[in-house]
Amino acid sequence: MADEEKSSQDAGGAGDDWGAALAEHGDGAPSFEELESGGGEAPASQNLDFLLDVPLEVSVELGRTSMIINKMLQLSQGSVIELDKAAGAPVEIFVNRKLMGKGEVVVVNERFGIRVTEIISQADRIKSIG
């Protein structure tokens, strides 16, 4: 026991477990194996190919409203809910719940679609976060 305390004190102070551990392993610097390169730099397009299959949630907001529970319980089939946007106003396009742009509603093959009219700049997206 006295020998263990003495070696611990020599490694960096009384009861210094870290000092003792470093003394046992030399200079204390970790060693890492070198990574092998694949024979050169890959083009940027090959580095980003794996991102092409990442799913994104795209949603469009036509407008918003708030109502009390009593009014909501009175809704039935055919009820109309008034939104805060005028007809024909640009709708907001969200990607993964982040505003990415604005567009207008169109009908394509009897289905609704959105024609993108504006993409929010990266600076504006950063401003909206804070």
C-alpha positions, -999 to 999 in steps of 0.1 A, spaced: 0 0 0 29 24 8 44 16 -26 12 25 -44 9 58 -25 46 66 -33 41 60 -70 9 80 -70 27 109 -54 57 107 -78 32 108 -108 17 141 -99 7 146 -63 -9 129 -33 -38 107 -44 -36 119 -80 -51 90 -99 -49 108 -132 -12 115 -127 -6 78 -120 -25 67 -150 -6 91 -172 27 79 -158 18 43 -167 11 53 -203 41 74 -211 35 110 -222 -3 106 -219 -9 115 -255 -36 92 -271 -26 73 -302 -49 69 -332 -46 48 -363 -42 66 -396 -73 66 -419 -66 52 -453 -77 75 -482 -97 60 -510 -70 69 -536 -76 106 -538 -103 132 -533 -138 123 -544 -158 149 -564 -183 169 -543 -212 153 -561 -201 118 -550 -198 131 -514 -233 144 -514 -250 116 -533 -261 100 -500 -282 131 -492 -304 126 -523 -325 99 -506 -331 118 -473 -369 123 -469 -382 158 -462 -416 169 -450 -430 196 -472 -462 214 -461 -481 245 -473 -500 268 -450 -530 284 -465 -537 305 -434 -544 304 -397 -571 312 -372 -578 307 -336 -611 297 -320 -625 287 -287 -634 251 -280 -671 259 -280 -670 271 -316 -648 242 -327 -673 217 -312 -701 234 -333 -683 226 -366 -699 201 -388 -696 190 -424 -699 220 -447 -688 245 -420 -665 273 -432 -635 284 -412 -623 319 -420 -585 322 -423 -563 352 -418 -552 353 -455 -571 367 -484 -580 346 -514 -551 347 -539 -525 357 -513 -492 338 -514 -491 307 -493 -461 297 -472 -440 266 -480 -424 248 -451 -397 221 -453 -393 202 -421 -414 229 -403 -390 257 -414 -402 285 -437 -384 280 -471 -405 300 -495 -438 313 -508 -459 302 -537 -494 303 -553 -520 276 -554 -525 260 -588 -546 231 -601 -528 204 -620 -547 174 -633 -576 181 -610 -552 182 -580 -539 211 -560 -503 221 -564 -480 250 -555 -461 272 -579 -430 284 -561 -427 322 -564 -401 330 -538 -373 312 -520 -364 327 -486 -327 337 -485 -304 319 -461 -298 352 -443 -336 356 -438 -339 320 -426 -312 326 -400 -329 358 -388 -362 339 -383 -345 314 -360 -336 340 -334 
